[in-house]
Amino acid sequence: TVPQVPELLGGNVDKARIRFNLTDVLIQVNAGVQALEEKNYDKALDAFTEAEAKDPSYVDIYTGRAQAHYFKAKTVSSHYEQAIRDCQHALKLDPRSAAAYSFLAQVIASKARLLASPEERVKEFQLALVNHDCEIQLDPQWAPAFNARGVTQAIRGQYALAIKDYTEAIRLDPRLRFPYENRGFAYSTQKDH
């Protein structure tokens, strides 16, 4: 007779369920990532939500779904709040998730651009910067984090701070194109250059 999966795992049915559950979750997360790459954000949302139903403790579900919500928010702004909630949930599961801080900062900064009140925009951009700072504290060698914080600084009109971040991104990884472009734009936009 063919041995059953629990027998192959030493007779532990719970271990078998956990392994199959994790495999199912990873299949759904990979389907979500593939859908993101295809720019099929509804399909990505469905895949990440299905993964969450199988195991709500897997952090990548929430960072992936936050990305899908972020891209959907470009046309339906209510998705910004959903993206923020997913990032916050990811951080509850793993407070050291640099990816969650990164996405959260990006979503908050993008949402801030839409706010009518200058005071609210300032407050939201400050919150985005706090999340960029957390990401950088967790991974101080990650050049894209400095570039992203520089973008937020530039949006706020803080070009000197943006240039400093772009320069650090270039120092950390001189192969990246965007920090050079962003720094050039910041230099050209500065009023006192």
C-alpha positions as CSV (number, residue, x, y, z in Angstrom):
1,T,0.0,0.0,0.0
2,V,1.0,3.6,-0.6
3,P,1.8,5.4,2.7
4,Q,-0.5,8.3,3.6
5,V,1.0,11.7,4.0
6,P,0.6,11.7,7.9
7,E,2.6,8.5,7.9
8,L,5.3,10.1,5.8
9,L,5.6,13.0,8.3
10,G,6.1,10.6,11.2
11,G,2.4,10.1,11.9
12,N,1.7,13.7,12.9
13,V,-1.5,14.8,11.2
14,D,-1.1,18.4,12.5
15,K,2.3,18.7,10.8
16,A,0.8,17.4,7.6
17,R,-1.9,20.0,7.7
18,I,0.5,22.8,8.5
19,R,2.8,21.8,5.6
20,F,-0.1,21.5,3.1
21,N,-1.6,24.7,4.4
22,L,1.7,26.6,4.0
23,T,2.1,25.2,0.5
24,D,-1.5,26.3,-0.4
25,V,-0.7,29.8,1.0
26,L,2.6,30.0,-1.0
27,I,0.8,29.0,-4.2
28,Q,-1.8,31.7,-3.6
29,V,0.9,34.3,-2.7
30,N,2.9,33.4,-5.8
31,A,-0.4,33.7,-7.9
32,G,-0.9,37.2,-6.3
33,V,2.7,38.2,-7.2
34,Q,2.3,37.0,-10.7
35,A,-1.0,38.9,-11.1
36,L,0.8,42.1,-9.8
37,E,3.5,41.6,-12.4
38,E,0.7,41.3,-15.0
39,K,-1.0,44.4,-13.6
40,N,-4.1,42.4,-12.9
41,Y,-4.8,43.9,-9.6
42,D,-8.3,42.4,-9.1
43,K,-6.8,38.9,-9.6
44,A,-3.9,39.8,-7.2
45,L,-6.4,40.9,-4.5
46,D,-8.4,37.7,-4.9
47,A,-5.2,35.6,-4.7
48,F,-3.9,37.3,-1.6
49,T,-7.3,37.2,0.1
50,E,-7.6,33.5,-0.7
51,A,-4.1,33.0,0.9
52,E,-5.3,35.0,4.0
53,A,-8.3,32.6,4.3
54,K,-5.8,29.6,4.4
55,D,-3.3,31.2,6.9
56,P,-3.8,34.7,8.1
57,S,-0.4,34.7,9.9
58,Y,1.8,35.0,6.7
59,V,3.1,38.6,6.4
60,D,3.7,38.5,2.6
61,I,0.0,38.2,2.1
62,Y,-0.6,41.6,3.5
63,T,2.4,43.4,1.9
64,G,1.4,41.9,-1.5
65,R,-2.2,42.8,-1.1
66,A,-1.2,46.3,0.0
67,Q,0.6,46.7,-3.3
68,A,-2.5,45.6,-5.3
69,H,-4.6,48.1,-3.3
70,Y,-2.0,50.8,-3.9
71,F,-2.1,50.3,-7.7
72,K,-5.9,50.2,-7.6
73,A,-5.9,53.4,-5.6
74,K,-4.6,55.2,-8.7
75,T,-8.1,55.0,-10.1
76,V,-10.2,54.3,-7.0
77,S,-8.8,56.3,-4.0
78,S,-10.6,54.3,-1.4
79,H,-8.0,51.6,-1.9
80,Y,-5.4,53.7,-0.2
81,E,-7.1,53.0,3.2
82,Q,-7.2,49.3,2.5
83,A,-3.5,49.3,1.5
84,I,-2.7,51.2,4.8
85,R,-4.7,48.6,6.8
86,D,-2.9,45.7,5.2
87,C,0.5,47.3,5.8
88,Q,-0.4,47.9,9.5
89,H,-1.6,44.3,9.8
90,A,1.7,43.1,8.3
91,L,3.6,45.2,10.9
92,K,1.5,43.7,13.7
93,L,2.5,40.3,12.6
94,D,6.2,41.3,12.0
95,P,7.3,44.6,13.5
96,R,10.6,44.2,11.7
97,S,9.2,44.0,8.2
98,A,11.1,46.6,6.2
99,A,8.8,45.9,3.2
100,A,5.7,46.7,5.2
101,Y,7.3,50.0,6.4
102,S,8.3,50.8,2.8
103,F,4.9,50.2,1.3
104,L,3.2,52.0,4.1
105,A,5.3,55.1,3.6
106,Q,4.7,55.0,-0.1
107,V,0.9,54.6,0.3
108,I,0.7,57.4,2.9
109,A,2.7,59.8,0.8
110,S,0.6,59.1,-2.3
111,K,-2.6,59.5,-0.4
112,A,-1.3,62.8,1.1
113,R,-1.0,64.3,-2.4
114,L,-4.7,64.1,-2.7
115,L,-5.6,65.9,0.5
116,A,-7.1,69.3,0.1
117,S,-5.9,70.6,3.5
118,P,-2.3,71.7,3.6
119,E,-2.2,70.9,7.3
120,E,-3.4,67.4,6.6
121,R,-0.9,66.9,3.8
122,V,2.0,68.0,6.1
123,K,0.8,65.6,8.8
124,E,0.6,62.7,6.4
125,F,3.9,63.4,4.7
126,Q,5.5,63.5,8.2
127,L,3.9,60.1,8.9
128,A,5.3,58.7,5.6
129,L,8.8,60.0,6.7
130,V,8.5,58.2,10.0
131,N,7.8,54.9,8.2
132,H,10.7,55.6,5.8
133,D,12.9,56.1,8.8
134,C,11.8,52.8,10.3
135,E,12.6,51.0,7.1
136,I,16.0,52.6,7.0
137,Q,16.7,51.6,10.6
138,L,15.9,48.0,9.8
139,D,18.0,47.9,6.6
140,P,20.4,50.8,6.5
141,Q,22.2,49.4,3.5
142,W,19.1,49.3,1.3
143,A,19.6,52.0,-1.3
144,P,16.0,52.1,-2.6
145,A,14.9,53.0,0.9
146,F,17.0,56.2,0.8
147,N,15.7,56.9,-2.7
148,A,12.1,56.5,-1.6
149,R,12.6,58.8,1.4
150,G,14.2,61.3,-0.9
151,V,11.1,61.2,-3.2
152,T,8.9,62.0,-0.2
153,Q,11.2,64.8,0.9
154,A,11.2,66.3,-2.7
155,I,7.4,66.1,-2.8
156,R,7.4,68.2,0.5
157,G,9.7,70.7,-1.2
158,Q,12.6,69.7,1.1
159,Y,15.1,69.4,-1.8
160,A,18.3,69.6,0.3
161,L,17.1,66.7,2.4
162,A,16.0,64.8,-0.8
163,I,19.5,65.4,-2.4
164,K,21.1,64.0,0.8
165,D,19.0,60.8,0.6
166,Y,19.6,60.4,-3.2
167,T,23.3,60.8,-2.6
168,E,23.3,58.2,0.1
169,A,21.3,55.8,-2.2
170,I,23.9,56.4,-4.9
171,R,26.8,55.7,-2.5
172,L,25.1,52.5,-1.4
173,D,24.4,51.2,-4.9
174,P,25.8,53.3,-7.7
175,R,24.1,51.0,-10.3
176,L,20.7,52.3,-9.5
177,R,19.3,54.8,-12.1
178,F,16.5,56.5,-10.2
179,P,18.6,58.2,-7.5
180,Y,20.7,59.9,-10.1
181,E,17.6,61.1,-12.0
182,N,15.8,62.2,-8.9
183,R,18.9,64.0,-7.6
184,G,19.3,65.8,-10.9
185,F,15.6,66.9,-10.7
186,A,16.0,68.0,-7.1
187,Y,19.1,70.1,-8.0
188,S,17.3,71.7,-10.9
189,T,14.2,72.4,-8.8
190,Q,16.0,74.0,-5.9
191,K,15.3,77.7,-5.8
192,D,18.9,78.5,-4.6
193,H,20.9,76.3,-6.9
